[in-house]
Amino acid sequence: MSNYSSISALIKLIDDPDDAVFSQVRKEILNLGTDAIPLLESSWEEDDYGLLFQTRIEEIIHDIQFLATKDNLKQWLASDEKNLLEGAYIIAKYQFPDLELDSLKNDILNIRKDIWLEINTQQTIFEQIKSFNEVFYRIHGFQGNTKNYHSPLNSYLNVVLETRRGNPLSLSILYSIIAQSLDLPIYGVNLPNHFVLAYVDKNKNYLNLNEEDDNSGVLFYINVFSRGAAFNRKEIKDFLKKLKIDEKREYFEPCPNTTIIKRMLTNLIVGYQQQGNSDKVEELTELKNLFS
């Protein structure tokens, strides 16, 4: 029997009143993966089998898409590169299953082109950042979403690109992806209660510096949530002191992309907890546990 015929036959059994039969049908459809989705969607639209049938189809489609997200995240974690944009895309696809990576890339490329036109190698580092900020914030209108700070939508990169609003993490991800594509060594720093960026000295390998090295290979920091304001190491020390948090080296240096995506999941969990969406919290916690 062809795959098409197999899926069609299983779909006809979705509204079986016997829970044991439905459980087996559901299991077999889930095993077929995303190949089953077009036929499920077609049947939902065209077949008039009642509310139970449609509800079960919706749940099965969601479960297939969630399992696909989970598999994609596992593959990302197992990859050598752990590309930041691809990681953020996987998380966005959890909420927006039809989202295409090329769509994100094209939106980002348009912003990058405008910034590229304004910076050059004759500028100082601070002049380059000033030009970057001019295009990113004033021309393209990106800003922190202070009104709905904890909204889960702030964590989905496609929404941030569409609304020009985000939280410190999502804005920093977008900023650093564009900066690195322009050969600006700007990377994320995983501060408690905040997320910032670091401009790293290209001539130093910050991972091999001593614990006591007060420079740590970072020339300065960038607060993306505050329109790209530059600040120094002392301000991080003051920030930690105000929070009564002991200083750790990780609070002053760039973090791995795995840490960034894990924090994105944490932000989403908090956002959905505040909304009382326990189903989303459970699924996102399952995704976050893959990082353990």
N, C-alpha and C positions, 0 to 999 in steps of 0.2 A: 504494500500500500504506500502510495506517495506521501510525502510530508504534508502536502495540501489536504489530501483526503483524510489523513490521520487527525489533523487539527479540526477539520470540519466535523468529523464524526464525534470527536470529544466535545466540541462546542454544543452539539445537540443534547448532550447529557448534563450540561451545566445546571439546569433547573430541576434535576432529579430530586424528588422529595426525600430520598434516602440519603442521610448525611454521610454514610459510609461510602456510597457510590460517588457522591460529590467530592468527598475528600480524596478519593483515588483519581478522579478526573482532574481535579485541581493540581494534584501532584504531577500527573503526566504532562499537563499543559505547561506547568512551570519548568519542567525538564526540557521542554522544547525551546524555551528562552524567547528572545525578542522576535524570532521568526513567526511566533504565534500572534503577535500584536495586531498586524494589519487585518487578519481574519476576525479577530476578536472585536476590533473596532467596527468592521463592516457588519458583523452580526448584530452588534449593539444598535447600530443605526437602522438596519433593514428588517431584522426578525422581531416580530411582535410576540415575544414569549412571556411578557409580564415584568413586573417590578423586580421580583426575586432574581430573574435571569439577568437583567441589566445591572443590578447591584453587584451580583457575583462577578460579572464580567469586569466591572470597574475595579473591584478588589483584586482580581487576578492580574489585570494589566498593571496596576500599581505594584503588586508584589514582584512581577517580572522586571519592571523598571528598577525597583529597589535592589533586587539581586544583581542586576546588570551594573548598577552604581557601585555596589559592594565589590564585585569582581574587578571593575575598572580601577577602583581605589587600591585593591590588593596588588594589581599589576603595576600601578604607579609606585607603590611602596617598594616593590621588588626591583624596580628599574634602577639603573645606575645614575641616570641624570636627575630624575625627580624634578622635572621642569615645573616651575612655579605656575605658569599660566595654565598648563594642562591640569595641575592639581586643583586650581581654583575652578576650572571648567567642569571637572568631575563633580565638585560640590554643587555648582550651579545647576548642573544637569539633573541632580537629585530632585530639585523643585521644578525644573523646566526640561522635561524629558526630550522635547523636540529641538532643544538648543543645539546649534552646530558650532564646532570649534572655529571654523573659518569665519563665522559671523563675528565672534569676539576678536579674532585676529585682525579682521578688516577695520573694525571700529578703532582698535588700538593703533593700527597702522596710520589711520588718518590723523590721529592726535600726534603721533610720532613725527610725521612729515612736517607738521606745522612747527614743532619744537626744533626739529633738525634745521629748518630754515633760519632759526634765530640764534643758534649757537655755533661757535667755531673754535678752533684750536688756539686762536690768538687771544681769546678771552681768558681771564683768570678763572679759577674754580668757582669763586663766588659770583663772578659775572655770568658764568654759565648757568649756575643755579638760579640766579635772578631772572635770566631769560627764560629758563625752563618754567619757573613759577608764573611768569607773566602769561605764557601761553596756556599753561595747565589750569590756572585759577581764573584769570581775567577773561581770556579769549574763549576758553572751553567751559568755563563756569563751574568747575568742580569745587565742592565745599563740604564741610562736615555736616552731617544731618543731626543738628542739635535738638530739633523738635521731636523727632522720633528716634532717639539715639539707639534704643535696644531693639528696634524693629528687625526681624530676621531678614527682611528685604535688603538691609544695608550690607549683608554679607554675600549677596549673590552678584558676581561681577557684571553680568549682563544688565542687571537692574541699575547698578551704579553707573554704568556707561550710558544708560538711557536717561536716568533722572539727574545725573551729575551730583548725586548725594551719596554719602557713604559714612562708614565708621572709620576710626583710625586705622584698623587693619586692612580693610578693603581698599581704602584710598592709598595706603602705603604699598599694597601689592601692585596696584595699577601704576603708581608713580615709579616704583623700582623696576618693574618689567620694562617700562618705556626707557628709563634711565640706562639700564644695562644694555638695551638694544642700541643705545647711542654711545656705548663705551664709557659711560659714567659709572664708576664703581660704588653704587649705592645699594645697600642691603638692609634687610629688616633686623630690628633689635627688639627682643621679646621682653619688654618691661612689664612689671606687675601693674595691672589697672590701666595700662596704656600700651601703645605700640608706636615706635618711632623708626626712623631710618638712620643709617650711619654712612658717611662718606669715607671710604677706606683708602688709605695711602697705597697706591698701586705698587710701590717699591718695598712694601713690607708684607710679610705673611703673618697675619694677626694670630693664626692658630699656633704658631711656634714661639710666640713671645712669652716672656716670663710673667708669672702672676703679678709681680711687683711693678711691671712696666705700666706707667700711668698713662701712656699714650695708646697702647693696645692696638696700634695700627689704624686707629680711627682719627681722622682729621677734625671732624665735627659731626654734629647730629642734625637731623631735619625733622621738624614736627609737621607732618603732612596735614594733620587735622587743623593746624593753625596756619594755613596758607603757606606752608613751606618754610616757616621760620627756622633759622639756624640757631643752635645753642651748643654749649660745651659740656664736658664731663662733670664739672662741678654742679651744674643744674640737675643732672641725674642723681648725684649724691644728695643734693638738697631735697629732691623729690622723694627719694627712698627714706630719707630721715623724717620727712613729714608724715609718711605712711608708717613709720616705725618698722621698716623692713630692713634686715641686714643686707649689706652689699654683697653681691655675688658677681663673679666675672661675667657670667652670661647676661647680666643686665647692662653691660657696657659694650658688648661685641655682637657682630652679626650672628644670627641663628640659622640653623638649617631650614630648608624649605618644608621638611616634615613638621617642624615645630610650628611653622606659619599655618599650614593647612590644619593641623590639629587644633590650633587656637581658633581658627575659623569655625570649626565644628563646635568648639566650646561656646563661642559667641552665639551660634545658632541655637544651641541647647538652652542657653539662658533666655534668649528671645522667645522661644516657643514655650518655655516654662512660664514666662510672664503672661503669655496668651492662654495658658491652660491647655495647650495642645499636647496631651500625653503621648499620642501615637507618634508624632514627629520627634518628641524627646526620646522615646524608646528607640526609634530607628537611627537617629543621629548618634545616640550613645553607642549603639552597635557599630556604627562606622568609626567612631572615635576609638573604640576598644581595639580596632585593628592596629593602632599605633603602639599598643602595649608590647 
